[in-house]
Amino acid sequence: MIQPPANARVAVAATFPGVVMRTLVVEGDTVRQGQPLAVISSRDVLTMGADLTRANARAGVARSNAARLSQLAREGIIAGARADEAHALAAEAGADVAEKARILKMVNGEGGAAPIR
């Protein structure tokens, strides 16, 4: 818990660079932990949202490919190692989705505008 001295100023930094679109508190307001202070518009948040959409698409293709190759391996048409490799690629794509989603959630990203907390 941080309790600055009376009349002290505390700097608050945004996770991503952007333009302040709206301030939600004014000087002298009491704020609590996690309370939004301002809304910023960030090109980086928009980019991360697009990256997440692409990662979801890649993960879906990777999962479908892994399922198809698993079936072919069970039927003896291909080596099981190819199916294992496809499952590893699907897991990697899933991890990429999870990481991008975690970052967006961390900054409360919503269509390029995110509140500063």
Jmol script that loads the backbone (N, CA, C; Angstrom):
load data "model"
ATOM      1  N   MET A   1       0.856  -1.176   0.000  1.00  0.00           N
ATOM      2  CA  MET A   1       0.000   0.000   0.000  1.00  0.00           C
ATOM      3  C   MET A   1       0.897   1.231   0.000  1.00  0.00           C
ATOM      4  N   ILE A   2       0.620   2.135  -0.892  1.00  0.00           N
ATOM      5  CA  ILE A   2       1.370   3.385  -0.973  1.00  0.00           C
ATOM      6  C   ILE A   2       0.474   4.487  -0.454  1.00  0.00           C
ATOM      7  N   GLN A   3       1.005   5.259   0.452  1.00  0.00           N
ATOM      8  CA  GLN A   3       0.266   6.392   0.970  1.00  0.00           C
ATOM      9  C   GLN A   3       1.174   7.611   0.891  1.00  0.00           C
ATOM     10  N   PRO A   4       1.056   8.369  -0.211  1.00  0.00           N
ATOM     11  CA  PRO A   4       1.924   9.535  -0.356  1.00  0.00           C
ATOM     12  C   PRO A   4       1.545  10.608   0.663  1.00  0.00           C
ATOM     13  N   PRO A   5       2.515  11.446   1.008  1.00  0.00           N
ATOM     14  CA  PRO A   5       2.220  12.537   1.936  1.00  0.00           C
ATOM     15  C   PRO A   5       1.164  13.471   1.345  1.00  0.00           C
ATOM     16  N   ALA A   6       0.504  14.199   2.206  1.00  0.00           N
ATOM     17  CA  ALA A   6      -0.507  15.156   1.751  1.00  0.00           C
ATOM     18  C   ALA A   6       0.104  16.101   0.723  1.00  0.00           C
ATOM     19  N   ASN A   7      -0.684  16.460  -0.283  1.00  0.00           N
ATOM     20  CA  ASN A   7      -0.275  17.376  -1.352  1.00  0.00           C
ATOM     21  C   ASN A   7       0.853  16.830  -2.224  1.00  0.00           C
ATOM     22  N   ALA A   8       1.147  15.544  -2.131  1.00  0.00           N
ATOM     23  CA  ALA A   8       2.187  14.951  -2.973  1.00  0.00           C
ATOM     24  C   ALA A   8       1.584  14.557  -4.314  1.00  0.00           C
ATOM     25  N   ARG A   9       2.418  14.519  -5.322  1.00  0.00           N
ATOM     26  CA  ARG A   9       1.990  14.078  -6.652  1.00  0.00           C
ATOM     27  C   ARG A   9       2.577  12.704  -6.917  1.00  0.00           C
ATOM     28  N   VAL A  10       1.780  11.848  -7.535  1.00  0.00           N
ATOM     29  CA  VAL A  10       2.224  10.505  -7.879  1.00  0.00           C
ATOM     30  C   VAL A  10       2.069  10.347  -9.377  1.00  0.00           C
ATOM     31  N   ALA A  11       3.135   9.945 -10.054  1.00  0.00           N
ATOM     32  CA  ALA A  11       3.086   9.727 -11.497  1.00  0.00           C
ATOM     33  C   ALA A  11       2.443   8.375 -11.779  1.00  0.00           C
ATOM     34  N   VAL A  12       1.599   8.340 -12.788  1.00  0.00           N
ATOM     35  CA  VAL A  12       0.949   7.109 -13.219  1.00  0.00           C
ATOM     36  C   VAL A  12       1.296   6.910 -14.689  1.00  0.00           C
ATOM     37  N   ALA A  13       1.800   5.735 -15.007  1.00  0.00           N
ATOM     38  CA  ALA A  13       2.208   5.462 -16.382  1.00  0.00           C
ATOM     39  C   ALA A  13       1.245   4.467 -17.027  1.00  0.00           C
ATOM     40  N   ALA A  14       1.024   4.643 -18.323  1.00  0.00           N
ATOM     41  CA  ALA A  14       0.197   3.707 -19.091  1.00  0.00           C
ATOM     42  C   ALA A  14       1.072   2.563 -19.589  1.00  0.00           C
ATOM     43  N   THR A  15       0.472   1.393 -19.755  1.00  0.00           N
ATOM     44  CA  THR A  15       1.202   0.234 -20.248  1.00  0.00           C
ATOM     45  C   THR A  15       1.624   0.428 -21.702  1.00  0.00           C
ATOM     46  N   PHE A  16       0.749   1.025 -22.497  1.00  0.00           N
ATOM     47  CA  PHE A  16       1.028   1.305 -23.900  1.00  0.00           C
ATOM     48  C   PHE A  16       0.958   2.804 -24.124  1.00  0.00           C
ATOM     49  N   PRO A  17       1.725   3.324 -25.083  1.00  0.00           N
ATOM     50  CA  PRO A  17       1.615   4.748 -25.402  1.00  0.00           C
ATOM     51  C   PRO A  17       0.278   5.036 -26.065  1.00  0.00           C
ATOM     52  N   GLY A  18      -0.198   6.257 -25.937  1.00  0.00           N
ATOM     53  CA  GLY A  18      -1.459   6.616 -26.575  1.00  0.00           C
ATOM     54  C   GLY A  18      -1.826   8.056 -26.283  1.00  0.00           C
ATOM     55  N   VAL A  19      -3.038   8.412 -26.683  1.00  0.00           N
ATOM     56  CA  VAL A  19      -3.559   9.757 -26.503  1.00  0.00           C
ATOM     57  C   VAL A  19      -4.673   9.693 -25.465  1.00  0.00           C
ATOM     58  N   VAL A  20      -4.611  10.588 -24.487  1.00  0.00           N
ATOM     59  CA  VAL A  20      -5.657  10.634 -23.462  1.00  0.00           C
ATOM     60  C   VAL A  20      -6.939  11.147 -24.117  1.00  0.00           C
ATOM     61  N   MET A  21      -7.978  10.326 -24.078  1.00  0.00           N
ATOM     62  CA  MET A  21      -9.256  10.684 -24.677  1.00  0.00           C
ATOM     63  C   MET A  21     -10.200  11.307 -23.647  1.00  0.00           C
ATOM     64  N   ARG A  22     -10.067  10.854 -22.391  1.00  0.00           N
ATOM     65  CA  ARG A  22     -10.957  11.342 -21.339  1.00  0.00           C
ATOM     66  C   ARG A  22     -10.310  11.084 -19.986  1.00  0.00           C
ATOM     67  N   THR A  23     -10.407  12.049 -19.094  1.00  0.00           N
ATOM     68  CA  THR A  23      -9.957  11.837 -17.719  1.00  0.00           C
ATOM     69  C   THR A  23     -11.182  11.533 -16.869  1.00  0.00           C
ATOM     70  N   LEU A  24     -11.017  10.607 -15.947  1.00  0.00           N
ATOM     71  CA  LEU A  24     -12.138  10.146 -15.140  1.00  0.00           C
ATOM     72  C   LEU A  24     -12.085  10.648 -13.704  1.00  0.00           C
ATOM     73  N   VAL A  25     -10.966  11.243 -13.315  1.00  0.00           N
ATOM     74  CA  VAL A  25     -10.825  11.821 -11.980  1.00  0.00           C
ATOM     75  C   VAL A  25     -10.187  13.191 -12.127  1.00  0.00           C
ATOM     76  N   VAL A  26     -10.348  13.996 -11.117  1.00  0.00           N
ATOM     77  CA  VAL A  26      -9.727  15.324 -11.118  1.00  0.00           C
ATOM     78  C   VAL A  26      -8.820  15.432  -9.903  1.00  0.00           C
ATOM     79  N   GLU A  27      -7.945  16.408  -9.946  1.00  0.00           N
ATOM     80  CA  GLU A  27      -7.011  16.620  -8.849  1.00  0.00           C
ATOM     81  C   GLU A  27      -7.788  16.778  -7.542  1.00  0.00           C
ATOM     82  N   GLY A  28      -7.329  16.054  -6.546  1.00  0.00           N
ATOM     83  CA  GLY A  28      -7.966  16.114  -5.234  1.00  0.00           C
ATOM     84  C   GLY A  28      -8.924  14.970  -4.973  1.00  0.00           C
ATOM     85  N   ASP A  29      -9.335  14.242  -6.030  1.00  0.00           N
ATOM     86  CA  ASP A  29     -10.220  13.090  -5.838  1.00  0.00           C
ATOM     87  C   ASP A  29      -9.478  11.974  -5.110  1.00  0.00           C
ATOM     88  N   THR A  30     -10.183  11.276  -4.271  1.00  0.00           N
ATOM     89  CA  THR A  30      -9.638  10.079  -3.653  1.00  0.00           C
ATOM     90  C   THR A  30      -9.898   8.928  -4.612  1.00  0.00           C
ATOM     91  N   VAL A  31      -8.871   8.114  -4.851  1.00  0.00           N
ATOM     92  CA  VAL A  31      -9.025   6.975  -5.753  1.00  0.00           C
ATOM     93  C   VAL A  31      -8.637   5.704  -5.018  1.00  0.00           C
ATOM     94  N   ARG A  32      -9.171   4.600  -5.500  1.00  0.00           N
ATOM     95  CA  ARG A  32      -8.843   3.309  -4.904  1.00  0.00           C
ATOM     96  C   ARG A  32      -8.070   2.475  -5.927  1.00  0.00           C
ATOM     97  N   GLN A  33      -7.396   1.474  -5.450  1.00  0.00           N
ATOM     98  CA  GLN A  33      -6.602   0.613  -6.308  1.00  0.00           C
ATOM     99  C   GLN A  33      -7.478  -0.004  -7.398  1.00  0.00           C
ATOM    100  N   GLY A  34      -6.999   0.056  -8.634  1.00  0.00           N
ATOM    101  CA  GLY A  34      -7.717  -0.533  -9.758  1.00  0.00           C
ATOM    102  C   GLY A  34      -8.747   0.380 -10.390  1.00  0.00           C
ATOM    103  N   GLN A  35      -9.006   1.521  -9.789  1.00  0.00           N
ATOM    104  CA  GLN A  35      -9.993   2.460 -10.335  1.00  0.00           C
ATOM    105  C   GLN A  35      -9.444   3.100 -11.607  1.00  0.00           C
ATOM    106  N   PRO A  36     -10.224   3.123 -12.687  1.00  0.00           N
ATOM    107  CA  PRO A  36      -9.761   3.804 -13.906  1.00  0.00           C
ATOM    108  C   PRO A  36      -9.549   5.294 -13.646  1.00  0.00           C
ATOM    109  N   LEU A  37      -8.439   5.818 -14.135  1.00  0.00           N
ATOM    110  CA  LEU A  37      -8.115   7.239 -13.970  1.00  0.00           C
ATOM    111  C   LEU A  37      -8.358   8.022 -15.254  1.00  0.00           C
ATOM    112  N   ALA A  38      -8.126   7.380 -16.385  1.00  0.00           N
ATOM    113  CA  ALA A  38      -8.279   8.041 -17.682  1.00  0.00           C
ATOM    114  C   ALA A  38      -8.479   6.971 -18.744  1.00  0.00           C
ATOM    115  N   VAL A  39      -8.973   7.389 -19.893  1.00  0.00           N
ATOM    116  CA  VAL A  39      -9.115   6.494 -21.037  1.00  0.00           C
ATOM    117  C   VAL A  39      -8.161   6.998 -22.108  1.00  0.00           C
ATOM    118  N   ILE A  40      -7.336   6.073 -22.604  1.00  0.00           N
ATOM    119  CA  ILE A  40      -6.424   6.449 -23.671  1.00  0.00           C
ATOM    120  C   ILE A  40      -6.754   5.669 -24.928  1.00  0.00           C
ATOM    121  N   SER A  41      -6.476   6.267 -26.061  1.00  0.00           N
ATOM    122  CA  SER A  41      -6.599   5.580 -27.341  1.00  0.00           C
ATOM    123  C   SER A  41      -5.189   5.217 -27.767  1.00  0.00           C
ATOM    124  N   SER A  42      -4.962   3.944 -28.031  1.00  0.00           N
ATOM    125  CA  SER A  42      -3.620   3.470 -28.331  1.00  0.00           C
ATOM    126  C   SER A  42      -3.601   2.626 -29.593  1.00  0.00           C
ATOM    127  N   ARG A  43      -2.763   3.023 -30.518  1.00  0.00           N
ATOM    128  CA  ARG A  43      -2.578   2.230 -31.742  1.00  0.00           C
ATOM    129  C   ARG A  43      -2.015   0.861 -31.381  1.00  0.00           C
ATOM    130  N   ASP A  44      -1.180   0.792 -30.349  1.00  0.00           N
ATOM    131  CA  ASP A  44      -0.595  -0.482 -29.935  1.00  0.00           C
ATOM    132  C   ASP A  44      -1.668  -1.460 -29.462  1.00  0.00           C
ATOM    133  N   VAL A  45      -2.692  -0.956 -28.776  1.00  0.00           N
ATOM    134  CA  VAL A  45      -3.779  -1.828 -28.320  1.00  0.00           C
ATOM    135  C   VAL A  45      -4.572  -2.336 -29.523  1.00  0.00           C
ATOM    136  N   LEU A  46      -4.814  -1.466 -30.497  1.00  0.00           N
ATOM    137  CA  LEU A  46      -5.493  -1.903 -31.722  1.00  0.00           C
ATOM    138  C   LEU A  46      -4.685  -2.983 -32.431  1.00  0.00           C
ATOM    139  N   THR A  47      -3.395  -2.764 -32.518  1.00  0.00           N
ATOM    140  CA  THR A  47      -2.521  -3.744 -33.171  1.00  0.00           C
ATOM    141  C   THR A  47      -2.545  -5.066 -32.425  1.00  0.00           C
ATOM    142  N   MET A  48      -2.509  -5.000 -31.097  1.00  0.00           N
ATOM    143  CA  MET A  48      -2.533  -6.222 -30.305  1.00  0.00           C
ATOM    144  C   MET A  48      -3.863  -6.961 -30.495  1.00  0.00           C
ATOM    145  N   GLY A  49      -4.948  -6.225 -30.616  1.00  0.00           N
ATOM    146  CA  GLY A  49      -6.243  -6.858 -30.875  1.00  0.00           C
ATOM    147  C   GLY A  49      -6.256  -7.574 -32.216  1.00  0.00           C
ATOM    148  N   ALA A  50      -5.682  -6.943 -33.229  1.00  0.00           N
ATOM    149  CA  ALA A  50      -5.600  -7.578 -34.550  1.00  0.00           C
ATOM    150  C   ALA A  50      -4.678  -8.791 -34.496  1.00  0.00           C
ATOM    151  N   ASP A  51      -3.579  -8.671 -33.754  1.00  0.00           N
ATOM    152  CA  ASP A  51      -2.664  -9.809 -33.590  1.00  0.00           C
ATOM    153  C   ASP A  51      -3.372 -10.978 -32.923  1.00  0.00           C
ATOM    154  N   LEU A  52      -4.214 -10.687 -31.938  1.00  0.00           N
ATOM    155  CA  LEU A  52      -4.955 -11.746 -31.248  1.00  0.00           C
ATOM    156  C   LEU A  52      -5.925 -12.431 -32.211  1.00  0.00           C
ATOM    157  N   THR A  53      -6.591 -11.660 -33.050  1.00  0.00           N
ATOM    158  CA  THR A  53      -7.516 -12.239 -34.023  1.00  0.00           C
ATOM    159  C   THR A  53      -6.771 -13.169 -34.982  1.00  0.00           C
ATOM    160  N   ARG A  54      -5.617 -12.714 -35.480  1.00  0.00           N
ATOM    161  CA  ARG A  54      -4.814 -13.555 -36.382  1.00  0.00           C
ATOM    162  C   ARG A  54      -4.308 -14.800 -35.667  1.00  0.00           C
ATOM    163  N   ALA A  55      -3.885 -14.646 -34.416  1.00  0.00           N
ATOM    164  CA  ALA A  55      -3.387 -15.790 -33.653  1.00  0.00           C
ATOM    165  C   ALA A  55      -4.491 -16.815 -33.426  1.00  0.00           C
ATOM    166  N   ASN A  56      -5.716 -16.347 -33.160  1.00  0.00           N
ATOM    167  CA  ASN A  56      -6.854 -17.262 -33.004  1.00  0.00           C
ATOM    168  C   ASN A  56      -7.109 -18.036 -34.291  1.00  0.00           C
ATOM    169  N   ALA A  57      -7.015 -17.347 -35.421  1.00  0.00           N
ATOM    170  CA  ALA A  57      -7.225 -18.015 -36.712  1.00  0.00           C
ATOM    171  C   ALA A  57      -6.148 -19.076 -36.946  1.00  0.00           C
ATOM    172  N   ARG A  58      -4.887 -18.715 -36.674  1.00  0.00           N
ATOM    173  CA  ARG A  58      -3.788 -19.679 -36.851  1.00  0.00           C
ATOM    174  C   ARG A  58      -3.950 -20.869 -35.914  1.00  0.00           C
ATOM    175  N   ALA A  59      -4.389 -20.621 -34.695  1.00  0.00           N
ATOM    176  CA  ALA A  59      -4.578 -21.707 -33.735  1.00  0.00           C
ATOM    177  C   ALA A  59      -5.681 -22.652 -34.198  1.00  0.00           C
ATOM    178  N   GLY A  60      -6.743 -22.097 -34.751  1.00  0.00           N
ATOM    179  CA  GLY A  60      -7.821 -22.942 -35.261  1.00  0.00           C
ATOM    180  C   GLY A  60      -7.355 -23.838 -36.394  1.00  0.00           C
ATOM    181  N   VAL A  61      -6.593 -23.279 -37.306  1.00  0.00           N
ATOM    182  CA  VAL A  61      -6.052 -24.069 -38.422  1.00  0.00           C
ATOM    183  C   VAL A  61      -5.101 -25.142 -37.883  1.00  0.00           C
ATOM    184  N   ALA A  62      -4.263 -24.772 -36.924  1.00  0.00           N
ATOM    185  CA  ALA A  62      -3.307 -25.724 -36.355  1.00  0.00           C
ATOM    186  C   ALA A  62      -4.024 -26.867 -35.646  1.00  0.00           C
ATOM    187  N   ARG A  63      -5.102 -26.549 -34.903  1.00  0.00           N
ATOM    188  CA  ARG A  63      -5.873 -27.614 -34.225  1.00  0.00           C
ATOM    189  C   ARG A  63      -6.527 -28.549 -35.240  1.00  0.00           C
ATOM    190  N   SER A  64      -7.101 -27.980 -36.296  1.00  0.00           N
ATOM    191  CA  SER A  64      -7.733 -28.810 -37.334  1.00  0.00           C
ATOM    192  C   SER A  64      -6.710 -29.703 -38.014  1.00  0.00           C
ATOM    193  N   ASN A  65      -5.544 -29.140 -38.320  1.00  0.00           N
ATOM    194  CA  ASN A  65      -4.486 -29.910 -38.965  1.00  0.00           C
ATOM    195  C   ASN A  65      -4.007 -31.035 -38.052  1.00  0.00           C
ATOM    196  N   ALA A  66      -3.867 -30.737 -36.770  1.00  0.00           N
ATOM    197  CA  ALA A  66      -3.430 -31.761 -35.815  1.00  0.00           C
ATOM    198  C   ALA A  66      -4.455 -32.887 -35.723  1.00  0.00           C
ATOM    199  N   ALA A  67      -5.720 -32.545 -35.708  1.00  0.00           N
ATOM    200  CA  ALA A  67      -6.764 -33.573 -35.647  1.00  0.00           C
ATOM    201  C   ALA A  67      -6.745 -34.437 -36.907  1.00  0.00           C
ATOM    202  N   ARG A  68      -6.582 -33.804 -38.071  1.00  0.00           N
ATOM    203  CA  ARG A  68      -6.543 -34.549 -39.340  1.00  0.00           C
ATOM    204  C   ARG A  68      -5.342 -35.480 -39.380  1.00  0.00           C
ATOM    205  N   LEU A  69      -4.175 -34.976 -38.989  1.00  0.00           N
ATOM    206  CA  LEU A  69      -2.970 -35.807 -39.032  1.00  0.00           C
ATOM    207  C   LEU A  69      -3.021 -36.916 -37.982  1.00  0.00           C
ATOM    208  N   SER A  70      -3.670 -36.672 -36.862  1.00  0.00           N
ATOM    209  CA  SER A  70      -3.842 -37.726 -35.859  1.00  0.00           C
ATOM    210  C   SER A  70      -4.674 -38.867 -36.422  1.00  0.00           C
ATOM    211  N   GLN A  71      -5.728 -38.499 -37.122  1.00  0.00           N
ATOM    212  CA  GLN A  71      -6.575 -39.529 -37.735  1.00  0.00           C
ATOM    213  C   GLN A  71      -5.780 -40.335 -38.765  1.00  0.00           C
ATOM    214  N   LEU A  72      -5.002 -39.647 -39.584  1.00  0.00           N
ATOM    215  CA  LEU A  72      -4.188 -40.338 -40.591  1.00  0.00           C
ATOM    216  C   LEU A  72      -3.139 -41.233 -39.929  1.00  0.00           C
ATOM    217  N   ALA A  73      -2.584 -40.787 -38.818  1.00  0.00           N
ATOM    218  CA  ALA A  73      -1.602 -41.607 -38.101  1.00  0.00           C
ATOM    219  C   ALA A  73      -2.262 -42.847 -37.513  1.00  0.00           C
ATOM    220  N   ARG A  74      -3.474 -42.684 -36.959  1.00  0.00           N
ATOM    221  CA  ARG A  74      -4.200 -43.840 -36.408  1.00  0.00           C
ATOM    222  C   ARG A  74      -4.525 -44.858 -37.496  1.00  0.00           C
ATOM    223  N   GLU A  75      -4.760 -44.377 -38.703  1.00  0.00           N
ATOM    224  CA  GLU A  75      -5.075 -45.271 -39.825  1.00  0.00           C
ATOM    225  C   GLU A  75      -3.815 -45.850 -40.466  1.00  0.00           C
ATOM    226  N   GLY A  76      -2.637 -45.429 -39.981  1.00  0.00           N
ATOM    227  CA  GLY A  76      -1.384 -45.959 -40.504  1.00  0.00           C
ATOM    228  C   GLY A  76      -0.953 -45.338 -41.819  1.00  0.00           C
ATOM    229  N   ILE A  77      -1.553 -44.249 -42.208  1.00  0.00           N
ATOM    230  CA  ILE A  77      -1.239 -43.612 -43.488  1.00  0.00           C
ATOM    231  C   ILE A  77       0.016 -42.752 -43.380  1.00  0.00           C
ATOM    232  N   ILE A  78       0.213 -42.132 -42.238  1.00  0.00           N
ATOM    233  CA  ILE A  78       1.417 -41.321 -42.017  1.00  0.00           C
ATOM    234  C   ILE A  78       2.070 -41.753 -40.720  1.00  0.00           C
ATOM    235  N   ALA A  79       3.304 -41.330 -40.551  1.00  0.00           N
ATOM    236  CA  ALA A  79       4.027 -41.632 -39.312  1.00  0.00           C
ATOM    237  C   ALA A  79       3.436 -40.817 -38.158  1.00  0.00           C
ATOM    238  N   GLY A  80       3.409 -41.432 -36.988  1.00  0.00           N
ATOM    239  CA  GLY A  80       2.881 -40.765 -35.805  1.00  0.00           C
ATOM    240  C   GLY A  80       3.651 -39.496 -35.456  1.00  0.00           C
ATOM    241  N   ALA A  81       4.905 -39.434 -35.838  1.00  0.00           N
ATOM    242  CA  ALA A  81       5.725 -38.255 -35.541  1.00  0.00           C
ATOM    243  C   ALA A  81       5.167 -37.003 -36.211  1.00  0.00           C
ATOM    244  N   ARG A  82       4.587 -37.171 -37.396  1.00  0.00           N
ATOM    245  CA  ARG A  82       3.999 -36.006 -38.073  1.00  0.00           C
ATOM    246  C   ARG A  82       2.810 -35.478 -37.283  1.00  0.00           C
ATOM    247  N   ALA A  83       2.012 -36.371 -36.744  1.00  0.00           N
ATOM    248  CA  ALA A  83       0.868 -35.954 -35.932  1.00  0.00           C
ATOM    249  C   ALA A  83       1.343 -35.302 -34.635  1.00  0.00           C
ATOM    250  N   ASP A  84       2.395 -35.868 -34.043  1.00  0.00           N
ATOM    251  CA  ASP A  84       2.952 -35.278 -32.821  1.00  0.00           C
ATOM    252  C   ASP A  84       3.456 -33.863 -33.092  1.00  0.00           C
ATOM    253  N   GLU A  85       4.128 -33.678 -34.217  1.00  0.00           N
ATOM    254  CA  GLU A  85       4.625 -32.353 -34.585  1.00  0.00           C
ATOM    255  C   GLU A  85       3.464 -31.381 -34.777  1.00  0.00           C
ATOM    256  N   ALA A  86       2.391 -31.836 -35.403  1.00  0.00           N
ATOM    257  CA  ALA A  86       1.222 -30.978 -35.613  1.00  0.00           C
ATOM    258  C   ALA A  86       0.586 -30.590 -34.283  1.00  0.00           C
ATOM    259  N   HIS A  87       0.556 -31.521 -33.330  1.00  0.00           N
ATOM    260  CA  HIS A  87       0.010 -31.207 -32.000  1.00  0.00           C
ATOM    261  C   HIS A  87       0.890 -30.186 -31.280  1.00  0.00           C
ATOM    262  N   ALA A  88       2.200 -30.299 -31.460  1.00  0.00           N
ATOM    263  CA  ALA A  88       3.111 -29.329 -30.851  1.00  0.00           C
ATOM    264  C   ALA A  88       2.894 -27.942 -31.450  1.00  0.00           C
ATOM    265  N   LEU A  89       2.700 -27.871 -32.764  1.00  0.00           N
ATOM    266  CA  LEU A  89       2.431 -26.589 -33.414  1.00  0.00           C
ATOM    267  C   LEU A  89       1.100 -26.000 -32.940  1.00  0.00           C
ATOM    268  N   ALA A  90       0.109 -26.856 -32.743  1.00  0.00           N
ATOM    269  CA  ALA A  90      -1.183 -26.384 -32.240  1.00  0.00           C
ATOM    270  C   ALA A  90      -1.043 -25.854 -30.813  1.00  0.00           C
ATOM    271  N   ALA A  91      -0.249 -26.529 -29.998  1.00  0.00           N
ATOM    272  CA  ALA A  91      -0.025 -26.061 -28.627  1.00  0.00           C
ATOM    273  C   ALA A  91       0.708 -24.723 -28.632  1.00  0.00           C
ATOM    274  N   GLU A  92       1.667 -24.577 -29.530  1.00  0.00           N
ATOM    275  CA  GLU A  92       2.403 -23.319 -29.646  1.00  0.00           C
ATOM    276  C   GLU A  92       1.464 -22.185 -30.070  1.00  0.00           C
ATOM    277  N   ALA A  93       0.592 -22.469 -31.027  1.00  0.00           N
ATOM    278  CA  ALA A  93      -0.368 -21.455 -31.473  1.00  0.00           C
ATOM    279  C   ALA A  93      -1.325 -21.093 -30.338  1.00  0.00           C
ATOM    280  N   GLY A  94      -1.730 -22.074 -29.551  1.00  0.00           N
ATOM    281  CA  GLY A  94      -2.595 -21.806 -28.406  1.00  0.00           C
ATOM    282  C   GLY A  94      -1.909 -20.950 -27.357  1.00  0.00           C
ATOM    283  N   ALA A  95      -0.622 -21.185 -27.142  1.00  0.00           N
ATOM    284  CA  ALA A  95       0.136 -20.374 -26.190  1.00  0.00           C
ATOM    285  C   ALA A  95       0.246 -18.934 -26.677  1.00  0.00           C
ATOM    286  N   ASP A  96       0.404 -18.752 -27.988  1.00  0.00           N
ATOM    287  CA  ASP A  96       0.474 -17.408 -28.561  1.00  0.00           C
ATOM    288  C   ASP A  96      -0.843 -16.666 -28.331  1.00  0.00           C
ATOM    289  N   VAL A  97      -1.953 -17.354 -28.541  1.00  0.00           N
ATOM    290  CA  VAL A  97      -3.266 -16.754 -28.291  1.00  0.00           C
ATOM    291  C   VAL A  97      -3.403 -16.366 -26.822  1.00  0.00           C
ATOM    292  N   ALA A  98      -3.029 -17.277 -25.936  1.00  0.00           N
ATOM    293  CA  ALA A  98      -3.162 -17.014 -24.503  1.00  0.00           C
ATOM    294  C   ALA A  98      -2.321 -15.808 -24.080  1.00  0.00           C
ATOM    295  N   GLU A  99      -1.112 -15.694 -24.620  1.00  0.00           N
ATOM    296  CA  GLU A  99      -0.242 -14.571 -24.252  1.00  0.00           C
ATOM    297  C   GLU A  99      -0.810 -13.244 -24.743  1.00  0.00           C
ATOM    298  N   LYS A 100      -1.279 -13.206 -25.979  1.00  0.00           N
ATOM    299  CA  LYS A 100      -1.849 -11.965 -26.515  1.00  0.00           C
ATOM    300  C   LYS A 100      -3.126 -11.590 -25.754  1.00  0.00           C
ATOM    301  N   ALA A 101      -3.946 -12.569 -25.426  1.00  0.00           N
ATOM    302  CA  ALA A 101      -5.167 -12.304 -24.657  1.00  0.00           C
ATOM    303  C   ALA A 101      -4.825 -11.795 -23.259  1.00  0.00           C
ATOM    304  N   ARG A 102      -3.779 -12.361 -22.639  1.00  0.00           N
ATOM    305  CA  ARG A 102      -3.356 -11.933 -21.303  1.00  0.00           C
ATOM    306  C   ARG A 102      -2.911 -10.474 -21.325  1.00  0.00           C
ATOM    307  N   ILE A 103      -2.149 -10.102 -22.345  1.00  0.00           N
ATOM    308  CA  ILE A 103      -1.663  -8.723 -22.439  1.00  0.00           C
ATOM    309  C   ILE A 103      -2.837  -7.769 -22.629  1.00  0.00           C
ATOM    310  N   LEU A 104      -3.766  -8.116 -23.512  1.00  0.00           N
ATOM    311  CA  LEU A 104      -4.929  -7.245 -23.714  1.00  0.00           C
ATOM    312  C   LEU A 104      -5.763  -7.125 -22.448  1.00  0.00           C
ATOM    313  N   LYS A 105      -5.928  -8.224 -21.739  1.00  0.00           N
ATOM    314  CA  LYS A 105      -6.701  -8.175 -20.498  1.00  0.00           C
ATOM    315  C   LYS A 105      -5.996  -7.302 -19.461  1.00  0.00           C
ATOM    316  N   MET A 106      -4.664  -7.389 -19.436  1.00  0.00           N
ATOM    317  CA  MET A 106      -3.880  -6.623 -18.473  1.00  0.00           C
ATOM    318  C   MET A 106      -4.096  -5.118 -18.652  1.00  0.00           C
ATOM    319  N   VAL A 107      -4.261  -4.681 -19.890  1.00  0.00           N
ATOM    320  CA  VAL A 107      -4.443  -3.242 -20.150  1.00  0.00           C
ATOM    321  C   VAL A 107      -5.905  -2.886 -20.386  1.00  0.00           C
ATOM    322  N   ASN A 108      -6.801  -3.852 -20.161  1.00  0.00           N
ATOM    323  CA  ASN A 108      -8.227  -3.632 -20.401  1.00  0.00           C
ATOM    324  C   ASN A 108      -8.479  -3.111 -21.797  1.00  0.00           C
ATOM    325  N   GLY A 109      -7.768  -3.709 -22.766  1.00  0.00           N
ATOM    326  CA  GLY A 109      -7.883  -3.260 -24.151  1.00  0.00           C
ATOM    327  C   GLY A 109      -9.250  -3.504 -24.730  1.00  0.00           C
ATOM    328  N   GLU A 110      -9.822  -2.440 -25.300  1.00  0.00           N
ATOM    329  CA  GLU A 110     -11.131  -2.499 -25.921  1.00  0.00           C
ATOM    330  C   GLU A 110     -11.131  -1.629 -27.159  1.00  0.00           C
ATOM    331  N   GLY A 111     -10.842  -2.209 -28.300  1.00  0.00           N
ATOM    332  CA  GLY A 111     -10.935  -1.463 -29.536  1.00  0.00           C
ATOM    333  C   GLY A 111     -10.048  -0.241 -29.612  1.00  0.00           C
ATOM    334  N   GLY A 112      -8.901  -0.288 -28.987  1.00  0.00           N
ATOM    335  CA  GLY A 112      -7.954   0.805 -29.082  1.00  0.00           C
ATOM    336  C   GLY A 112      -8.030   1.800 -27.946  1.00  0.00           C
ATOM    337  N   ALA A 113      -9.092   1.764 -27.166  1.00  0.00           N
ATOM    338  CA  ALA A 113      -9.196   2.676 -26.023  1.00  0.00           C
ATOM    339  C   ALA A 113      -9.122   1.841 -24.756  1.00  0.00           C
ATOM    340  N   ALA A 114      -8.237   2.226 -23.876  1.00  0.00           N
ATOM    341  CA  ALA A 114      -8.059   1.460 -22.647  1.00  0.00           C
ATOM    342  C   ALA A 114      -7.939   2.403 -21.462  1.00  0.00           C
ATOM    343  N   PRO A 115      -8.599   2.071 -20.347  1.00  0.00           N
ATOM    344  CA  PRO A 115      -8.471   2.926 -19.173  1.00  0.00           C
ATOM    345  C   PRO A 115      -7.116   2.769 -18.516  1.00  0.00           C
ATOM    346  N   ILE A 116      -6.578   3.852 -18.001  1.00  0.00           N
ATOM    347  CA  ILE A 116      -5.355   3.829 -17.209  1.00  0.00           C
ATOM    348  C   ILE A 116      -5.791   3.608 -15.766  1.00  0.00           C
ATOM    349  N   ARG A 117      -5.179   2.639 -15.127  1.00  0.00           N
ATOM    350  CA  ARG A 117      -5.521   2.340 -13.726  1.00  0.00           C
ATOM    351  C   ARG A 117      -4.338   2.653 -12.842  1.00  0.00           C
TER     352      ARG A 117
END
end "model"
wireframe off; spacefill off
backbone 0.3
color backbone group
